[in-house]
Amino acid sequence: MPVYVDHAATTPISTPALAALTRELSRSGNPSSLHGSGRRARRSVEDARETIAAAAGAHASEVIFTSGGTEADNLAIKGLYWARRAEDPARTRIICSSVEHHAVQDTVEWLERHEGADVVWLPVDPAGVVSLDALRAALADAPERVALVTVMWANNEVGTVQPVRDVVTEAKRYGVPVHSDAVQAFGSLPVSFSESGLATMAISAHKMGGPVGVGALLVGRAVALTPVQHGGGQERDIRSGTLDGAGIAAFAAAAEDVAAQLPIEAPRLAGLRDALIEGILREVPEAVLRGVPHPAPEGARLPGNAHFTFPGCEGDSLLFLLDLAGIESSTGSACTAGVPRPSHVLLAMGLTEDEARGAQRFSLGHTSTRDDVDAVVGAIGEAYRRARKAGMAGHASTIQTAGTGFGS
């Protein structure tokens, strides 16, 4: 069995979620139908809505089901932008952190290219924490023009937790709504939508033990959103489309399980994370931990995240060599048309392109054990030496290098 340390990409479905999914898939019924099967399906969806709301610190009416985090981010940012601009055509400015997931970043850039948005990208410090001073300055400069602010709850690459409540406090001085991509945070950290003061918040099932293909956007009851897609008017007329009853039931089962386990699971994962960080630094002293320095203050880094850059090697080369050793990790960087591209997150944190190309993310989850940590630590030294020998040779030679066979 491979050692899976890529839970930030997707985490294995949990036992309660699998049971709920299997149960609901064996039944029929469209939640919008009025006959008995439809009403049963609707009850299942509404029960799930209550469960997810409780886990996320929200009111059930604030849970809008989507196909996942990407759709939720698109709906929030486009919906807020269009609604705010419709109220006042001068509101075309979007204030966005420079380390957002592509679901947010690409949406904002699309609005800039096609819908006349004026974007202010907020800088971050070397740990990846957004600058509140820059936010204050951006808000104070013609606040009547600001449509929205968007800052993620926790970064998907380096695991840095952002000061979301402080962001909301600053934006509220000017009556500006704030969206947060909480896909990585929900299920890993205590998250309360109501306490955060956010206008909208995106969450996803498959990052915390649910199935792929279902998520939710939490939308404050007084928040106006322009729909992105139209049809049957489901989900408060905000998001039309037949609901995935089975996926939603499994999402709720996973959310309920994660919320119950969080007080025990978060410190367990943080302990494994710290052991992993210390082990990698011991085996590869040249490695550089990115994000919040170790040891991190409680709540400053996602409990399961350990992100490094390895000098002198290509991240893809290291990934393939680890994969051959039975370790499944991630570079966390984008790859377009087969050409490796440095992570925009690492570049925003001040790294050079060469430094950023040597990235490797190890992320732990509910199936992770100390044996997994020991396996990664045991493999990393030899994998790094081989990857460094290959150098920064590019993607094509990376695959060829990996094919030489790790450990042979």
Secondary structure by P-SEA (a helix, b strand, c coil): ccccccccccccccaaaaaaaaaaaacccccccccaaaaaaaaaaaaaaaaaaaaaccccccccccccaaaaaaaaaaaaaaaaaaacccccbbbbbcccccccaaaaaaaaaccccbbbbbbbcccccccaaaaaaaaacccccccbbbbbccccccccccaaaaaaaaaaaabbbbbbcccccccccccccccccccbbbbbcccccccccbbbbbbccccccccccccccccccccccccaaaaaaaaaaaaaaaaaacccaaaaaaaaaaaaaaaaaaacccccccccccccccccccccbbbbbbccccaaaaaaaaaaacbbbbcccccccccccccaaaaaacccaaaaabbbbbbbcccccaaaaaaaaacaaaaaaaaaaaccccaaaaaaaaaccccc
